[in-house]
Amino acid sequence: MSTDKYYMNIAFAVRKRAKCKGRRVGAVIVRNDRIISTGFNGTPAGMKNCLDGGCVRCNSPEKFQPGVGYDLCICVHAEQNAVLSAARFGIAVEGSIVYTTLRPCFNCSKAMLQAKVEKIVYLRDWVPPDKLIAAQYLQLQNQFIGGVVAIDLEDPDYDWANNVKAPSKPITKYWFES
């Protein structure tokens, strides 16, 4: 098994703790071939989680376009949780690789760039809502020194993690990538 597949399988295990009604995401931060932090998406500690009605955005999906309104969501994303957990315990993430079951959104990408994460390896794509936003998104993600790369790996819990029915193999090219 490749190193990337090994760490992505650990991200699968981490996401089992996710508390989101929408997508369940797991992230693992690795530096020097060692796991230094993990994270899954859910509400801040001590708050009612999404599965129990804690997030307005997750409980009213009809009011939000797909890919929009993450800044209004009370949930902390898996990548944010992993970076914040490392910071909380004084662990530097500079030069690390983040393995995540979903391509990071704008906010997670900005946070990881600012924290000097070197590379992102993801399983499922996050698709920006339009071409203008997609161009800015790709510009942001192109700043990662090691790149932002998709891994070809079957997702054994796709239906559960995404609350949809779809093939378990990821799509590797989208309309905004030319």
Helices and strands as residue ranges (DSSP letters): H 3-15, E 26-31, E 34-40, G 50-52, H 56-59, G 61-63, G 70-72, H 78-88, E 97-102, H 106-114, E 119-124, H 131-141, E 147-150, H 158-162
